[in-house]
Each structure stands twice: as structure tokens, then as C-alpha cells.
Amino acid sequence: MRFPQKVASAALQAELRSITQKDVKDCYQCMKCSSGCPFVAEMDYKPHQLMQLIKLGLFDRVLKSQSLWVCASCLACSSRCPRDIEPAAIIEGFRAMVLRGKSEDKMRAVHRPGMPRQAIIASMRKNTR
Amino acid sequence: MLGYYPGCTVRAQRDDGFERESLAILAAFGIPTRELSEWECCGAVYPLTRDEYTPLFSSVRALQRTKEEGRQGLLTLCSACYHVLSRVNHRMRADEIAKKRVENYLGSSYDGSTRVHHLIEVLDDLVGFERLKRNVVEPLTGENIACYYGCMFLRPREDMGLLDAENPQLMERLVESIGAKTVTFPYRTDCCGSYHSYQKGQISHNSSQRIILAAKGAGATQMVTACPLCKYNLEHCQKDLALKDKLPVRYITAPIVQALGGLAALERVKSERQTAN
């Protein structure tokens, strides 16, 4: 990030704010979100890194990040954030931006006998529009 | 009388016995429940996007119907239903815009005044752990029970309002009242991997196994939970574990039923109570 990169347009930033009604600029990188996240090992950008990228306006990287699809919205980050940013809600906002902008979705229908319905319904809710 | 909201998973997996055991325990203690005349799935996850209102409808309908049918509150067994119903209820009280939009769409008003109860909360508030303790016939001495809360039951605290999200003690007090010991282990409020078991099995496998091994390491002989999906994940992550590392995972109702003398005895109390009435 040594050279200026393409930052998100004002319209895109406004879209994020309208979806989440939160402001990432308050983040002071205390890393409480990443320290408590049960899925950091699976993420390319950790939650606090995502917040920093968003603060810098580097939405392209966030929109391409696999972390968006690893977060299960368990709200450990949101409930511990001292700045009340709710990283889980911000991540959901980016998921929504990806899914709303595309016709295809992120879900593969598979048959898994014995899978609780809750898991299938939640997957549909999180990965499709 | 409490309205009862089974939810999709508890109803579809009724062979697990969670529903039958829960209702038998409540009936034996004289807490009448009746299933709502009509209900839909709550959607399994609460929408974190603030600009979507359709995902709130099914929960609002259930909460509204509870009032219409004259019930004192809405009982759920599943942590996810409890999470979604409580948060939607909270949103209807706290968010004017959401309330107005939902009401306009549904064509009726709802003020968020229905109380949502989780089974464990009902056992604490309406039955009382002391009363539960007095009715124990087979105390579970020798059992070290790991209470796993998971995420849905606890967070966010402002909306759920039930427990300390970092160090909850409700299930521990319940388990101690039936004579068992509890074990303190890390990760008991961590997420089990949730719906990832459907699409990204490895993620939920890793996080669930971490929870199981932590509980086992702390000396647990069994684990209890109130969520059908947590139970599924925590059981299925143990397939590749050595026999000595495996840990039975049960619904929270299972040890209670066991301590109270078994399901048959509980259901006998229930029918005696009905004849007496």
C-alpha cells in the first residue's frame, strides 16, 4: 500500500453506509475483533485488516476477499468492539454488495443427508439474493 | 399459557427427542404450552443489513399471532429461533423506521411487546432451579458436564439481554441443580462453525473440534447445548477423533429428563396433572 491506489467512489461508500448504518472511520485498530474471531485461521484478511482496508477506501480488495464468505456472523467481534463498529455488520454489508451486484450466487446445492435445515436455510440467506 | 414456536429444525428433527423432552419437562412442572396455530421459519439468521425489511416479516407474524391467540409469551427451544425472534422483537421496539415499514407491508400494527422465552429461561424464571432440584430423583453425581452456549444465545447482549455474553452461568446453574458438576473450558461461547457445515465443512469441523478438545481436556464427560445445529456440528466433527478423545453431545433437556426419572415418568406426571384438572 505504498502508492495511492484506486479508492472506492463516494457512491460506493454511501451504499455501504446505507446498508450498515455504521462508520468504519472510528476504528482504531485495537484488534479485539481478530483476537476473538474463531475463524481467523481460515481468513485471507483478518477482520481488523478488513476494517483498515475499508477505512482507506480500498473496497476492491475487500470485495474480492475470501474472508467475507468465511465470517459466520457469530458476533464475537461486534459485541467486543470498543468503538461499536460491528465488524460483522460491515462484512455483511460487503457480502450484500457482492450478491446484489451479480446475478450468480455463492451457493452450491448439494445433498447431505442429516444436515439440519437451519444450516441449509442460513447458507441460502448468507450466500444468495 | 405460553405460545410455542417449534422452528424448522426442531420440528423436522423431532425424532431427536428435543421437542418431546422439553415439552414433557414443562408440562410436568405445570407450565402449559400450546403451539401457535400457524408459524413460518424465522429465517435462521437475523439480517445484519439495515436496509432489508422482508426478512423480519415471518418473525413479526409469529410474535403478533402470540398476542392474537392470547398467550403470555412465546416459547422457543432452538437458540437460533430465540436469537432471531428476540432481535426482531427488539428492532420493532427500537427502530421506528423498521416498525413503520413492516407494519405497512403486513397491514397491521405490532409494538414489540410479546415476550420471547427460551426453554432454559422458562426453567429459571417460571419453574425455578430450586424447585427443579427438589424434584430430582436420580442426581447425576459423577457427571462432569460441559455447558456449551454458542453464539446465537448470547450476542448481542443489548438485544438478547439474557446473559453475560462473556461469562454466562445460566446453564451451569441449571446443571448444578440436577446434581452434576460443571467444567469450565475455553471456547464455550465461541461459534461452532454454524451453517458452514453445509458448504464449507472444513471450517465448522475445525472450530467444533477445538471446542470438543477443550472440553475434553478440562475433564468433561459430556457436553450439553440448546441448539440443533451446534449439536450436529459438535457431533460430526468427532468422526476422525480417537475413541479416548470423543465426547457425547446432548441436548440440555437430556440430563434433566434423566435426573427427573426418565421421560416415561415425566409424561405420567403430565397426564395425572391433566386428569386432576
Chai-1 contact restraints between the chains, C-beta under 6 A:
chainA,res_idxA,chainB,res_idxB,connection_type,confidence,min_distance_angstrom,max_distance_angstrom,comment,restraint_id
A,S18,B,D51,contact,1.0,0.0,6.0,A-B,restraint_1
A,I19,B,T49,contact,1.0,0.0,6.0,A-B,restraint_2
A,I19,B,D51,contact,1.0,0.0,6.0,A-B,restraint_3
A,Q21,B,R50,contact,1.0,0.0,6.0,A-B,restraint_4
A,P38,B,D190,contact,1.0,0.0,6.0,A-B,restraint_5
A,P38,B,C191,contact,1.0,0.0,6.0,A-B,restraint_6
A,P38,B,S207,contact,1.0,0.0,6.0,A-B,restraint_7
A,E42,B,I203,contact,1.0,0.0,6.0,A-B,restraint_8
A,A72,B,C191,contact,1.0,0.0,6.0,A-B,restraint_9
A,A72,B,S194,contact,1.0,0.0,6.0,A-B,restraint_10
A,A72,B,H196,contact,1.0,0.0,6.0,A-B,restraint_11
A,C74,B,C151,contact,1.0,0.0,6.0,A-B,restraint_12
A,C74,B,C191,contact,1.0,0.0,6.0,A-B,restraint_13
A,L75,B,R155,contact,1.0,0.0,6.0,A-B,restraint_14
A,L75,B,P156,contact,1.0,0.0,6.0,A-B,restraint_15
A,S79,B,R155,contact,1.0,0.0,6.0,A-B,restraint_16
A,S79,B,P156,contact,1.0,0.0,6.0,A-B,restraint_17
A,S79,B,A165,contact,1.0,0.0,6.0,A-B,restraint_18
A,A89,B,L48,contact,1.0,0.0,6.0,A-B,restraint_19
A,E92,B,L48,contact,1.0,0.0,6.0,A-B,restraint_20
A,E92,B,T49,contact,1.0,0.0,6.0,A-B,restraint_21
A,A96,B,T49,contact,1.0,0.0,6.0,A-B,restraint_22
A,M115,B,Y198,contact,1.0,0.0,6.0,A-B,restraint_23
A,P116,B,T9,contact,1.0,0.0,6.0,A-B,restraint_24
A,P116,B,P228,contact,1.0,0.0,6.0,A-B,restraint_25
A,P116,B,L229,contact,1.0,0.0,6.0,A-B,restraint_26
A,P116,B,Y232,contact,1.0,0.0,6.0,A-B,restraint_27
A,R117,B,C8,contact,1.0,0.0,6.0,A-B,restraint_28
A,R117,B,T9,contact,1.0,0.0,6.0,A-B,restraint_29
A,R117,B,A12,contact,1.0,0.0,6.0,A-B,restraint_30
A,Q118,B,T9,contact,1.0,0.0,6.0,A-B,restraint_31
A,Q118,B,A44,contact,1.0,0.0,6.0,A-B,restraint_32
A,Q118,B,A80,contact,1.0,0.0,6.0,A-B,restraint_33
A,Q118,B,L229,contact,1.0,0.0,6.0,A-B,restraint_34
A,A119,B,Y195,contact,1.0,0.0,6.0,A-B,restraint_35
A,A119,B,S197,contact,1.0,0.0,6.0,A-B,restraint_36
A,A119,B,Y198,contact,1.0,0.0,6.0,A-B,restraint_37
A,A119,B,L229,contact,1.0,0.0,6.0,A-B,restraint_38
A,I120,B,Y198,contact,1.0,0.0,6.0,A-B,restraint_39
A,I121,B,A44,contact,1.0,0.0,6.0,A-B,restraint_40
A,A122,B,A44,contact,1.0,0.0,6.0,A-B,restraint_41
A,A122,B,V45,contact,1.0,0.0,6.0,A-B,restraint_42
A,A122,B,Y195,contact,1.0,0.0,6.0,A-B,restraint_43
A,S123,B,Y195,contact,1.0,0.0,6.0,A-B,restraint_44
A,S123,B,Y198,contact,1.0,0.0,6.0,A-B,restraint_45
A,S123,B,Q199,contact,1.0,0.0,6.0,A-B,restraint_46
A,R125,B,V45,contact,1.0,0.0,6.0,A-B,restraint_47
